[in-house]
Amino acid sequence: MSNKESSFSVEHFYDSLSSEYHFVYADWYESMEIQSKKLDRLIKENSIQSSKTILDCSCGIGTQAIGLAKLGYKVFATDLSSKSIERATFESEKMNVPVSFDVVDMKELEQKVAGRFDVVLSCDNSLPHILEDDDLVLVGKNILSKLNSAGIFIGSIRDYDRLLQRKQRSTNPVVSVVENKKTITFQLWNWKEDNTYIVNHYTVKEQNGVCETTLRKTKYRAYTRKEITNCFLKAGFGKVDWLMPDESGFYQPIILARK
Ligand SMILES: C[S@@+](CC[C@H](N)C(=O)[O-])C[C@H]1O[C@@H](n2cnc3c(N)ncnc32)[C@H](O)[C@@H]1O
């Protein structure tokens, strides 16, 4: 088995999931629209100067990148998974929304992405795929290097302060129905003592009573907000704030970090 295909390789997990990633939402297009409107409001409320350029450094299949480009932002979007970038490129072309895409590890943004941006974005719990503090500090440094002087980093991360209290073992199923074909997506989590957990991601497709199940595995670290804040301060950010869903309207806690 190659390194890329090794059991919990993030790259392999998202390459393999790219054609089915939209099933994590009941309606991907609707989620794209809702999320981008909420992010647009957050950007406007929290920018010191008017923000026009965005680097989405974990864009996946483009949920936020395409949605924000549709609202008029100039978006450059990168991800570790080349198959996700292929799908995102296909989707943005299909929707006729211009976005520039490239395959880049967020630990290498400084070397591999040209220019600086008003906003750097990383949504949908992407940062906790970085499992070690030192690597998260490195990611923070790379994000900081891509921000304009008045720029802002916006990330969304699961509420691990809450999840660590009970260490839940599963997520609620998401059901999507297209042309009589049902797809059910859910995750089972196996917790480790070091607050990492293995995600068993199930996609079950049912048509005419016949089911087909695909199981994919990856690993996350359940960082507390304090741990992430400390890594970002260590990376050189001057100010780190958090907005909870009842304040931001976004479905996950939001980290806002500035120079
Ligand atoms: C939960 S998905 C979110 C995807 C995206 N927001 C979307 O809507 O499609 C997490 C994403 O983080 C990306 N990722 C994880 N580690 C990364 C890294 N080191 N550099 C760049 N992207 C990374 C994965 O490839 C995946 O696309």
The ligand as an SDF file (V2000), in Angstrom:
LIG
                    3D

 27 29  0  0  0  0  0  0  0  0999 V2000
  -14.2110   18.3840    5.6170 C   0  0  0  0  0  0  0  0  0  0  0  0
  -13.4110   18.7290    4.1080 S   0  0  0  0  0  0  0  0  0  0  0  0
  -13.9750   20.3520    3.7300 C   0  0  0  0  0  0  0  0  0  0  0  0
  -14.0220   20.5840    2.2520 C   0  0  0  0  0  0  0  0  0  0  0  0
  -14.5440   21.8900    1.7090 C   0  0  0  0  0  0  0  0  0  0  0  0
  -14.7530   22.9340    2.6330 N   0  0  0  0  0  0  0  0  0  0  0  0
  -15.7440   21.6320    0.8360 C   0  0  0  0  0  0  0  0  0  0  0  0
  -16.7370   22.2330    1.0410 O   0  0  0  0  0  0  0  0  0  0  0  0
  -15.6950   20.7910   -0.0440 O   0  0  0  0  0  0  0  0  0  0  0  0
  -11.7460   18.9930    4.6260 C   0  0  0  0  0  0  0  0  0  0  0  0
  -10.8260   19.4010    3.4860 C   0  0  0  0  0  0  0  0  0  0  0  0
   -9.5500   19.7420    4.0270 O   0  0  0  0  0  0  0  0  0  0  0  0
   -8.5730   19.3160    3.1050 C   0  0  0  0  0  0  0  0  0  0  0  0
   -7.2730   19.2030    3.7810 N   0  0  0  0  0  0  0  0  0  0  0  0
   -6.9500   18.4460    4.8530 C   0  0  0  0  0  0  0  0  0  0  0  0
   -5.6540   18.6150    5.1670 N   0  0  0  0  0  0  0  0  0  0  0  0
   -5.1610   19.5190    4.2850 C   0  0  0  0  0  0  0  0  0  0  0  0
   -3.8870   20.1090    4.0870 C   0  0  0  0  0  0  0  0  0  0  0  0
   -2.8420   19.7800    4.8600 N   0  0  0  0  0  0  0  0  0  0  0  0
   -3.7450   21.0130    3.0970 N   0  0  0  0  0  0  0  0  0  0  0  0
   -4.7870   21.3490    2.2880 C   0  0  0  0  0  0  0  0  0  0  0  0
   -6.0160   20.8040    2.4110 N   0  0  0  0  0  0  0  0  0  0  0  0
   -6.2050   19.9030    3.3990 C   0  0  0  0  0  0  0  0  0  0  0  0
   -9.1010   17.9640    2.6300 C   0  0  0  0  0  0  0  0  0  0  0  0
   -8.4840   17.5040    1.4560 O   0  0  0  0  0  0  0  0  0  0  0  0
  -10.5920   18.2720    2.4770 C   0  0  0  0  0  0  0  0  0  0  0  0
  -10.9180   18.7000    1.1880 O   0  0  0  0  0  0  0  0  0  0  0  0
  1  2  1  0
  2  3  1  0
  2 10  1  0
  3  4  1  0
  4  5  1  0
  5  6  1  0
  5  7  1  0
  7  8  2  0
  7  9  1  0
 10 11  1  0
 11 12  1  0
 11 26  1  0
 12 13  1  0
 13 14  1  0
 13 24  1  0
 14 15  1  0
 14 23  1  0
 15 16  2  0
 16 17  1  0
 17 18  1  0
 17 23  2  0
 18 19  1  0
 18 20  2  0
 20 21  1  0
 21 22  2  0
 22 23  1  0
 24 25  1  0
 24 26  1  0
 26 27  1  0
M  CHG  2   2   1   9  -1
M  END
$$$$
